[in-house]
Amino acid sequence: MSFDKNKNEVYSILGLVGSFGLTMAGAIAGGYLLGSYLDKKLNTAPWLMLFFIMLGIAGSFIEFFKLIKKLSRDQ
């Protein structure tokens, strides 16, 4: 029984860590796309794109620290 419990915990941790990569890539790609779109509409290239990419990176790190906090609380 305890082996199955440890196995489930490992899978849970791997799922959380794996989803972080997708979250980070999605936030940065979303920032790039939104910034590029707004730059074209408002003729402000490349400033809004850079701003939204930085915002995506900052959001990713916030999610990273939330993940670390959750994993340390579970242990």
Rosetta silent file (secondary structure, phi, psi, omega in degrees, C-alpha in Angstrom):
SEQUENCE: MSFDKNKNEVYSILGLVGSFGLTMAGAIAGGYLLGSYLDKKLNTAPWLMLFFIMLGIAGSFIEFFKLIKKLSRDQ
SCORE:     score description
SCORE:     0.000 S_00000001
   1 L     0.000  -44.265 -176.917    0.000    0.000    0.000 S_00000001
   2 H   -67.579  -29.582  177.493    2.694    2.517    0.909 S_00000001
   3 H   -63.547  -42.951  178.699    4.473    1.867   -2.388 S_00000001
   4 H   -64.417  -37.116  178.794    1.351    2.879   -4.318 S_00000001
   5 H   -64.954  -44.357  177.994    1.015    6.009   -2.196 S_00000001
   6 H   -64.274  -38.469  179.112    4.632    7.037   -2.921 S_00000001
   7 H   -63.561  -42.520  178.356    4.132    6.277   -6.603 S_00000001
   8 H   -65.530  -37.083  177.870    1.041    8.514   -6.690 S_00000001
   9 H   -64.943  -40.936  179.109    2.941   11.314   -4.942 S_00000001
  10 H   -63.059  -44.990  179.076    5.740   11.099   -7.506 S_00000001
  11 H   -63.647  -37.813  178.400    3.246   11.285  -10.368 S_00000001
  12 H   -63.942  -44.662  179.010    1.532   14.244   -8.727 S_00000001
  13 H   -65.595  -42.670  178.057    4.811   16.128   -8.355 S_00000001
  14 H   -62.223  -37.474  177.310    5.829   15.319  -11.939 S_00000001
  15 H   -64.850  -42.672  178.720    2.480   16.610  -13.156 S_00000001
  16 H   -64.800  -44.495 -179.120    2.869   19.874  -11.279 S_00000001
  17 H   -67.492  -40.083  178.362    6.420   20.413  -12.507 S_00000001
  18 H   -65.096  -38.310  179.747    5.471   19.505  -16.071 S_00000001
  19 H   -70.454  -25.257  177.578    2.553   21.873  -16.097 S_00000001
  20 H   -62.631  -40.948  178.492    4.838   24.678  -14.949 S_00000001
  21 H   -60.511  -42.530  177.627    6.791   24.473  -18.203 S_00000001
  22 H   -67.171  -38.178  178.332    3.620   24.810  -20.230 S_00000001
  23 H   -63.328  -44.410 -178.866    2.430   27.676  -18.047 S_00000001
  24 H   -65.503  -46.364  179.828    5.693   29.557  -18.487 S_00000001
  25 H   -63.470  -40.575  179.841    5.820   29.030  -22.244 S_00000001
  26 H   -66.327  -40.116 -179.998    2.163   30.008  -22.604 S_00000001
  27 H   -66.189  -41.909 -179.852    2.550   33.190  -20.566 S_00000001
  28 H   -70.470  -43.303  178.583    5.590   34.335  -22.547 S_00000001
  29 H   -64.721  -40.742  177.302    4.049   33.403  -25.911 S_00000001
  30 H   -62.760  -41.001  176.658    0.798   35.111  -24.954 S_00000001
  31 H   -62.619  -41.845  178.013    2.709   38.241  -23.961 S_00000001
  32 H   -62.610  -47.691 -177.839    4.553   38.211  -27.255 S_00000001
  33 H   -65.196  -45.453  179.086    1.395   37.768  -29.312 S_00000001
  34 H   -64.460  -44.391  179.071   -0.607   40.389  -27.428 S_00000001
  35 H   -63.568  -41.767  178.641    2.277   42.860  -27.469 S_00000001
  36 H   -63.920  -42.573  178.726    2.918   42.353  -31.175 S_00000001
  37 H   -61.306  -48.137 -179.347   -0.750   42.811  -31.990 S_00000001
  38 H   -67.143  -35.079  176.658   -0.978   46.016  -29.964 S_00000001
  39 H   -61.521  -41.776  178.985    2.304   47.303  -31.407 S_00000001
  40 H   -66.661  -40.918 -178.656    0.919   46.917  -34.931 S_00000001
  41 H   -70.387  -39.508 -173.949   -2.360   48.604  -34.017 S_00000001
  42 H  -102.000   -1.236  179.034   -0.810   51.480  -32.051 S_00000001
  43 L    55.689   50.929 -178.295    2.467   51.765  -34.019 S_00000001
  44 L  -120.838   20.815 -173.965    4.596   51.498  -30.875 S_00000001
  45 L   -53.791  142.021   -8.414    6.957   48.686  -31.896 S_00000001
  46 L   -98.468   16.297 -167.498    8.692   47.039  -29.978 S_00000001
  47 H   -65.532  -45.673  179.956    7.741   48.558  -26.626 S_00000001
  48 H   -68.616  -35.404  176.881    4.411   46.891  -25.906 S_00000001
  49 H   -61.939  -46.620  179.185    5.742   43.531  -27.035 S_00000001
  50 H   -63.386  -40.826  179.273    8.681   43.832  -24.639 S_00000001
  51 H   -61.210  -47.119 -177.804    6.395   45.018  -21.840 S_00000001
  52 H   -72.526  -29.537  173.667    3.989   42.090  -22.212 S_00000001
  53 H   -65.651  -44.882  178.326    6.830   39.561  -22.516 S_00000001
  54 H   -62.909  -37.811  176.820    8.282   40.893  -19.248 S_00000001
  55 H   -63.809  -40.246  176.713    4.821   40.713  -17.698 S_00000001
  56 H   -64.784  -39.543  177.861    4.546   37.078  -18.816 S_00000001
  57 H   -65.982  -43.581  179.212    7.948   36.280  -17.327 S_00000001
  58 H   -62.749  -43.542  177.439    7.021   37.947  -14.037 S_00000001
  59 H   -62.251  -36.612  178.035    3.737   36.040  -13.919 S_00000001
  60 H   -64.689  -41.799  179.364    5.594   32.805  -14.604 S_00000001
  61 H   -68.662  -34.150  175.375    7.944   33.374  -11.692 S_00000001
  62 H   -62.452  -45.062  177.360    5.020   34.146   -9.402 S_00000001
  63 H   -63.844  -35.867  177.785    3.452   30.825  -10.413 S_00000001
  64 H   -61.870  -45.067 -179.857    6.825   29.113   -9.896 S_00000001
  65 H   -68.652  -32.987  174.209    7.046   30.386   -6.321 S_00000001
  66 H   -64.530  -40.407  178.590    3.444   29.317   -5.671 S_00000001
  67 H   -64.292  -45.456  178.827    4.335   25.833   -6.941 S_00000001
  68 H   -61.732  -41.924  178.902    7.413   25.624   -4.718 S_00000001
  69 H   -62.507  -42.146  179.987    5.368   26.780   -1.738 S_00000001
  70 H   -66.331  -42.641 -179.876    2.702   24.143   -2.437 S_00000001
  71 H   -66.138  -38.448 -179.794    5.268   21.360   -2.858 S_00000001
  72 H   -71.859  -31.346  177.189    7.075   22.290    0.361 S_00000001
  73 H   -69.919  -37.001  179.641    3.774   22.435    2.261 S_00000001
  74 H   -69.726  -28.232 -179.058    2.798   18.970    0.996 S_00000001
  75 L   -81.598    0.000    0.000    6.089   17.481    2.150 S_00000001
